[in-house]
Amino acid sequence: MEGDAKASAFELESLPQKTGAVESNGTKPQVVEHLNLDEEAAAHENDTWLDLLKHGWLSNAGSNLDAGLTSAAAQVGQVMLTLPHAVSLTGIRAGVPLIVAYTLISMWTVHLLNALYLEYKRSKIRTGEWYAADGKAKHKASQYFEVIGHTCGGWLGAVALILTVFNLMGNGTAQIVAGAANTYSINPILTKRGWTIVWGALSLLMTLIPSFRDFRLLNVIALAGTGFTAIYICVSAGVHGFTHNAVNLAPYSFQTFFTGANVFLWAYGGHGVSFEIIDAMWKPSAYDWVYPLSYLFTFSIATPHSILVQLAFPGLNLKQDNVYGVLPKNGWMVASIVIMLIHQIIAYALYVTPIFFMWEKLVGTHRKPAYIRLPSRLPVALFLWFIAIAFPFYGLINSIIGALTGSMVSFILPALAYNLYYLRSAAARVNAPKQPPRWTGGWTPVLVFNTLIVVYFTTIGFGIGGYASIKTFVDKIRTLGVFVDCYQCKKG
């Protein structure tokens, strides 16, 4: 779908033999010639800032900077508004270390996914399936379930498909619910359900964005808004003052701890859109260092304000899963909410565009002209709109996504798929287009660490965390029902 590099632009180069590598039969693995998988980068290596501005504000945005902007915009947003509540649920002593740990592990699993993507691309080029008939445009957008299925088998690809669909659907739905809640907080002329209907209608416009190379201007707008909001929240908490003796340092219960921890899983593990971002890059092999750089922005605006809000409003913060329900209403809040509303509609598009791609492939419109392909996405957008109206439990949606799909998509599946692929033969390791970083100590420590990731997140995140979140979700439905008119509205 994207890109216009020719197959003839590839350069062949030898991958050096790795000392000591042997196959199971005792023979040395064969070293094969491999392709330059960053072939599009050559056409842009001399681009100036003016060139980037001229060619990429509305389309064809495939630079490393663009990938970083997209990653950051997909991570922050409504997560900023629910993280303070999550810190209250876990307690500061446990919450802050968890945020740091999940951030670092998230960066590592992106490296694993990047390696698998390069394996997938190399294989598809060699079999003639990467480019369309004209030999220029990509045959189709590459997605999570396709890469996992190709490298590790169809069964794991099917699991990845189911998990990513639910993960992205939940993320998209959360944007609509958060937008409705935020609008209600400054203009209660409609109930939250009424505003959900409005925001669901607006989300239909996002079906018109063709691909991940068309987000640059939207990403800049979104990140400027979240930067302003982070500053506003920190200043507001500081002006209010801190309640030292009432701060929640430890979790109140087993259930609240894991409900909060699952929000961290979701907030710092948005890997469901990673392959689409990598696929849009001119230099896809660079994504595993571009992503950590984008996280510096994400971490700096999402973590300090969560701690400060907990210090300033410990009681209210425990009850409200949206920080706007905690902060005093004034003109600065209204400005912040308006800016965040713009970000949330952009984030909605980032999360659901991969689902649009899947739907297009299913109904056969993925390679059709835009006037056919883009309108064919409407059934997906309408379904997400319906889900948002039925289940407006904002923070709980984030928690369940984190436990049941975020832990799998962002942590378990990358580590499991990487191990399954590279444990099968020494040749796969020798010829890997992306070798383990030197600081890791080589293949053995990497494979062992990946195994620990699988065990930890399967037990703590998916298992125990999933149980806690589902139990809380069911309790809410039993208490409030579905299609709630005004969830967590302030009285009076």
N, C-alpha and C positions, 0 to 999 in steps of 0.2 A: 504494500500500500504506500509506503513512504520511501523516499530516497531515490537517487537517480545515478548511482555509481554503477559502472560497468564491471562485469565479471573479469574482463581483461586487465583491470587495474590491480589485480592481486599479484603480490610478489611472493615467490617461494623462498623459503629459508629452512635450514636444517635445525632441528631441535637437538641440543647436545645430549649424548648418552648419559644417563644417571648411573654413577658407580654403584655396583652391588645389586642392581635390580635384576631379578630373575623371575621367570615364569614358574608355575607349579611343577612343570616337568623338568626343571633344572636348566633350561636354555635361557639365553639372554633375550629379552624382548626386542622386537624389531623397531628401530626408530624410523618414523615416517616423515616425509616432507609435510609441512603444514602451511596453511594459508595466512596471509595478513588479513586478520578479521576486522581491522580498523581502516578498511580501504577508502571509506568516504572522507576520513580525516585529511587525506592528502590534498583534496580539493579545497580545503578550508584552512590549511595550516598557515597561510599568509593573510588571512582575513584580518582586517582592522576593526576597531570598534564601530566605525562608520559602516563597514560591510555588514556587521552583525545587526546593526540597527536597521539598515536598509532592507535586508533580506529576511529578518526574523521577527519583527514585532508582531505580525499577525500569522505568519506561517513559516515553514521550513526552519524552525528553531531547533537545532540539534547539537548545539555546542555543549561542552562540559558545564558551563555556567547555566545553561537552560535546564540540564538534568538536575543540577543542584537546586535551582529555584523550584522546579516541579516537586522534588523530594521534600523540600522544606514546606511548601504549600500544602502538600498532602498530609504532613505530619501534624502541623499546628492547626489552629482554628478552634473548633468547638472543644477540642481536648483541653485547651487553655481554661475553659470555663468549668470543666468538671474535675480537673486534677486537684484543685484545693480540697474539694469534698473527699476525693480518694485518699489524700494525705491524712485527712481527719479520721477516716475509717481505719487506716493502717496504723496511725500514730506516727509522729515525726521520726522517732528513733528507728523504726523499721521502714517507713516510707521512703525517706531520702536515700538510704543505701540501696533499696530495691530499684529506685529510678536509675541510679548510677549503674548498677549491675546490668539491668535490662538494656540500657543504652549501649553499653560496651558489647554485650552479646549480640544485640541487634546488628551492630556494625560488622561483626564477624560473620553472621549468617548471610548478610548481603554479599560478602566476599564469596561465600559458597555458592550462592545463586548465580553470581556473575560468572564463576568458573563453569557451571553447568550450562549457562546460556551460550558461552563460547564453544563448548563442545557441540551443542545443538546446531549452532550456526555453521560450524565447520562441516558437520555431517550433511546438512541440507545443501550446502554449496556443492559438495562433492557428488551428491546424487542428482544435482540439477533441479532441486526443488526450492531453492531460495529466491530466485528471480522469476518474474513473470515471463511471458512469451517474448516480450520485447528486449529481454536481457538487461533491463535497467531498473525498473521498479520492483520492490519486494513483492513476492507472491501473495503474502498475507501478513498481518500483524502477528508477532510471536507472543505467546501467552504462557502463563504459569503452568497450566495443566499440560500444554503441549511439550514444553521443555522437560518437565518431570516425566511425562509418559514416554517420551522418546529416549531419554537417557536411562530410565530405571524400569520401564515396562508399563504396559497399558493399565494394569490394575492400580498402580500407584498414581498414574495420570488421572484415572477416574476419581480416586479419592481426592486428589488435588483440585479437580474440577468442582466437585461438590463443596469442598471447604472454601475455595476462593469465591464461589458464587455467594455463599452465605455470608462470608466475611465482607465482601464488597456491598452486598445488599444491606447489611446491617450498618455499614459506614455511611452509605448513601441515605438511608432512612434517618439516621441520627442527625444528619445535616438539616433535613426538613423539620424534624422535631425541635432541634435547637433553634432554628430560625424562627419558628412559631413562638417558642417560649421567650426568646429575646424580644420579639416584636410586642408580645403581650405585656412585657414588663415596662414598656414605655408608652404603649397605647392599648389599654384594655377595652377599646370599643368593641372588639370581638373577643370571644373566649379563646383559649389556647387551641382548642379544636378548630375554631373558625379560622384562626391564623394558619393552622396546619393546612387547611384546604387552600388558602391563598398561596402559601409557599410551595405546596405541591404543584399548583398550576404554573407558578413561575419556573419550577424546575424543568418543566417540559421544554423550555427554550434551550436548555443545555444539551438536548439531543442534536443541536445544530453544529456543535464543535466536532470537526472531522476526526482529529487524532491528537496525539501527545506532542506533535510539533506545532500545534496551534495555540499553545497556552502561555507563551512568554509574557505578553502584556498583562494577561489576567493574573499570572503568578506575581508579577511585580506589584500590582494593585493589592493582591491578597496579603502579601508579606509586609507591605507598608502598613496595612491595617492592623495586623497582629502585633507588629512592633509598637504601634501607638497604644494598643489595648494593654499590652504587658506593662508599659510605663505607667499608664493610668491606674491599673490595679495596684501596682507597688506603691505609688504615691498615695492613693486613697487609703490603703492599709496603714501606711506610715502616719498620715495625718490623723487617722482615728486613734492611733496608739495601740500598744500591745497589752494584752491581759495575761500576765506572766503565770499566775497560779492556776489558771483555768485551761491551759493548753493541753491538748490530748497527746501525751508522749507515747502511749501504748494503745494497742487496739482494744476495743470494748469487748469483743467476742471473736470466736473462731470465724463466724459467718461474716462479720463486718470486715475483718482483716483480709480475707480472701476476695470479698467483693471489691474492696479497694485495690488490692494487688492486681486484680484482673484488669482494672482500668489502665494500670501502668503497662501491662502486657499489650493492650490495644494501642495505647498512646505511643509507645516506643517500638512498635513492631508493625508498621504499615507496609509489609512486603507484598501485599496482594497486587500492587500496581508496579512492582519493581521491573518486571520483564518488559512491560510496555514502555517504561521510561528508558531502559537500556536499549530497547529496540529502536527508539527514536533518536539515539545518539549517533553522531558521526564517528565517535571513538568509543565503542561499547566496552572495551577492556578497561577503561578508566573509571567505570562506575563505582568500583569498590573503594576508591579513595575520594571520589566526588561525594558519595553518600555521607561518609563521616564528616566532611566539611559542612555539609548542609545541616548536620545534626548539631554543630556548634551553635548555629542560630536557634534551632529548635530548643535545645537544652537551656540556652541562656534566657529565652523569653518564657519558657513554660515551667521551669522549676523554682526560681526565686519567688515569683508571685504566689505560688502555691503555699510556700512556707510562711510568707508574710501574712496571707489571708488567714491561715490557721492560727497564727500568733495574735492577730487583731480581732478576729470574730470566731472564737472556738465553738461557741454554742450554736450560732446560726449556721456555721459552716458544716456542722455535723448533720443538720436537718435538710439543707438545701443542696441539691446536686448540681446546681448552676450558680456560679459565683455572682451573677447579677441579682440573684435572690438574696444575697448577703450584703452587698455594698449599698450605701445610701444613694438614693436617687437624686441626681443633679444633672446639670447640662453636660458635664464631662462624660457621665454614664451614657446619656443619650447619644452623644457623638461616637463613643466607643461601640455601642450596640449597632448603630447604623453602619459603621465600618465593618464590624464583624458579620453583619448580615450579607454584605457584599462578598466577604471571604467565604462564607458558608455555601453560597450558591456556586462559587467557583470550586470549592472543595467537593461539593456534590458531583460536579462534572468530572473531576479527577477520579473519584472513586467508582463512578458508574460507567465511565467510558469503556473499561475492560469488559463489563457485562454487555454493553452494547455490541462490542466486537464479537463476543460469544454468540449473541443472539443473531447477528448478521450471518455468521457462519452456519448457524442452525437453519435459518430460513432461506439461505442462499442469496443474500444481498451484499455480502462482504466485498465483492469485487464489481459491484454495480456502480453506475454513476451516482454522484452525491444526491441528486434529486430523488433517487429511489432508495439509496442506502440510509440516509439520515431519517426520513419519515418512518422507515421500517422499525426504528428503535422505540417508537411511542408506546407499544404494549408494555415494555419493560418499565418505562418511566411511570406509566399509569399504575402498575402493580405496586411499585415502591411507594407511591403516593397513598395508596390504600393501606399499606402496612403501617405507615407513619400515623395515619389517623386512628388506626385500631390500637396501637401500642405506643403511647406517648411517654413511656417511662425512660426518660433521657439518659440518666446516669446508669440505669440498669441495662439498657441496650448496650452501652459501651462496655460494661462489665462482662456481659454474656458473650459479646463478640470477642473480647480479649481471651476469655477462658476457653471457649469451644472452638473458635476458628483462628483467632490471633495467635494463640500458642502453637497451633499446628502449622499455620501458613508461614509464620515468621520465624519460628524456632525449631520445631520438631521436624517438619518435612525437609527444610534445607539441609539440616545435619544428617538426617536419615538417607536422603537421596544421594548426597555427596558420598557418604560411606558406601552405599550399595554400588555406586558406579565405579569408584576407584579401588574398592577392595577386590573387585572381580579379577583383575590381572595387573601384573607389573607393567605391561605395555600401556595400559590406560594411564598409569601414573607417569611413566616416562614421557609419554606424548601429550600430556595435559597442556593445553594452551595457556593455562594460568597455574603456575606452580605455587606451592605453599610459600608464604613469605619467609625470609631467612630467619626472622626472630622466633618463628614457631618451633624450629629445631627439626623440621622435616615432616615426612608423611606420618610416621607413627604417632608422635604427639598430637597431630591434627586429628587423626582418626579416633584416638582415645578421647580427646576433648569433645569431639562431636557426639560420641556415644554418651558421655556424661550429660550433654545438653538434652539429648533425647530422653534419657531416664528422668532427669529433673523436671522438665517441662511437661512430660507425660503424666508424672505423678502429682506434682504441685499445681501446675497451671491447668492442664486439661482435666485431670481427675478431681482433686480436692477443690480447686478453684471453680471448676464447672458445676460441681454439686452445690457449692455455696451460692453462686450466682443464680442458678435455676431455682433454688429454694426461695431466694429473696424475690425473684420474679413471680413465682407462683403465689407467694404471699401477697404481693401487690395486686395481682389479678383477683384473688379471693376477696380482698378488702375493697377494691375499687371497681372491679369489672374491666371490660374492654370498652373501647371508644369513649374514654374518659373525657368529660367536658372541660375540666380545668384542673389538671394534675399539678399539685404543689403550688396552688395559687395562694397568695397572701390574703388573709381575711381583713375586711375593713378597709 
